[in-house]
Structures are given as structure tokens and as C-alpha cells.
């Protein structure tokens, strides 16, 4: 996952208002250059390459000047990966380090490889003096064992962790949060940060107001589902909750919840724009329900179920609005007594 991780890091840096350039210096692995180009294109980040017949040292040197010429202020050099120490390749890395003088030398290791990951990290550090480590697949069953071992053996910080397959699944490593996850205490701070990043605050506020004013329709419902999906897979979100048990979550079939969300989306997408904005016209029309069921590959009963939930939500919001007005009236009349502010 080294080349993919270079792309993830570039994407994260761009979110921090940097202008990264990806550099293809892995001239040995078949299609490595093409892979980096595909990764760069998928996230709209430029990739510098000179083919697989040029020395990686020369490519790295030329990339710095190229970055300056196109206004990039961060250069990420993707060098050849290796599971075991190869003296020739290590010398190549030393030469790149000497000519480029990087601010950071980051080693990407697979946390699932256990002791091998620790051995590779220790060997690389002794020859290159790493500035940090990036751990991939930390969403697996290891739950941080490799992180603890690598930190203890190399005395180098773990800077980032890969928590999934999406390009956005890269998190800054916080030791106390990882310890909290290992102990089954969840990671509420990371969950809050993920929500802040994934959910549009203005849109969420607008949805809330529409719900309270009973203006909420299926277009709003669809928007809400999309924002929920931006948070990531349900299993990963639950892992961050206090009291989450890894074994129990593994045994739990969370895919059912995600399937239900997909089914709801299909039903809403099968509605016309008018039907989404005025659900009441569906409720009174069996032919519309039949058409929506056929279009979404579901049944009329399932369409009725969604409509019933919608009506229940409207009723709940109406009651909440009434309670809110009642509280305001009581406050104005001073029924709660004199307040100390």
C-alpha cells in the first residue's frame, strides 16, 4: 500500500492548504509508475515521472525543480518498496537523501505483518534515520500491537495511520486515542473530527430547521443519508464509540444496516422530483407506489414502510415544535420563577 499511501498523504496535505507533487521513483516494480499516475489522477494531484529507464536519484533531483516551476510546495517521493533489506536499494535511498535533503523520511509498514513490520522499521531506521512511520491496515485485528512495538524499537513517532481503503482513510496518529481503542474505550474525539470533516454544517442546520418546521421531504432525507455515508462504514463508526467490543462488532452483521440504507436510497431515487418534494401524493396513490417499487426492485410493502417512517417523523417533529413553543410561552410568563441570570 506504499504508492496508495503516498496519494492518501498528498490528499491530506491538500486539505491542509498545501500544494503537493507526487514523484514516481519506483522504477523496478512493474506498473508502479502507472499506478501512481492513476492515484494522482483520481485525486487531481500532479505526478512527476521520467519513465523507468532513468535513475531514481536523478528523478528525485529533477522533481524539486519541477515542483518549483509549477508552484507546488510539498514533494512526495515514492521510492521502491522492499520487505527485506537490500544493500543496493538502501544505497540508492541514501543517495536520494543526500541529493534531495528531505524534511521527512517516512516508512510505510503493514501493521498486519506483525514482527516483520517491526524488523523492517528497525533496519530502515538504523540505515536512514527515519523521521516517522506510517502504519497501514490499522483497522484490522491487530488493534495497535505493531504500533506499540515499532514505537518502542525505533523510538520514532508514528505520524499517520491508514484506517481503510478509501483515499480519505488516513488519520493523524494520536497515542492516547489508540490506547483508548485498544482498551475498548472508543475514540470519541476522532469520531467528532470525522463528523466535522464529513458533514456540511450549514446543510445540517438547514435540514434541522426544515424538520422542525415540518418542511422535511424525501429530497432532504436523501441528503441526510449521503452525509451519513460520508462518515464511513458503520462498523468503523461503532468502533469509535465507548464500550465497543472488537469481537462483538466482528460477529455482528453490520452489512444489514448498510443494505437497508441502500434500499431506502433506491426507493427515493425511483420517485419523481414532485413525489420527493410532496410525499403525500404517493401515500394516496397505489399506482405510484407500484411504479416506485418496480423501479427500485423492492415491494409495495417496503415502499409503505418508508412512507410510514416519514409520517411518523413528521408527527414527532410537530410534537417537538409544540413543546418548544410551550416552553417559550412559560418562560415569557415567568412560570419557572425568577432566574439567576
Secondary structure, 3 states (H helix, E strand, C coil): CHHHHHHHHHHHHHHCCCCEEEEEECCCCCCHHHHHHHHHHHCCCCEECCCCCCCHHHHHHHHHHHHHHHCCCEEEEEECCCCCCCHHHHHHHHHHHHHHCCCCCEEEEEHHHCHHHHHHHHHHHHHHCCCEEEEECCCCCCCCHHHHHHHHHHCCCEEEEECCCCCCCEEECCHHHHHHHHCCCCCHHHHHHHHHHHCCHHHHHHHHHHHHCCCCCHHHHHHHHHHHHHCCCHHHHHHCCCCCCHHHHHHCCCHHHHHHHHHHHHHHHCCCHHHHHCCHHHHCCHHHHHHHHHHHCCCHHHHHHHHHHHHHHHHHHHHHHHHHHHHHHHHHHCCCCCCCC
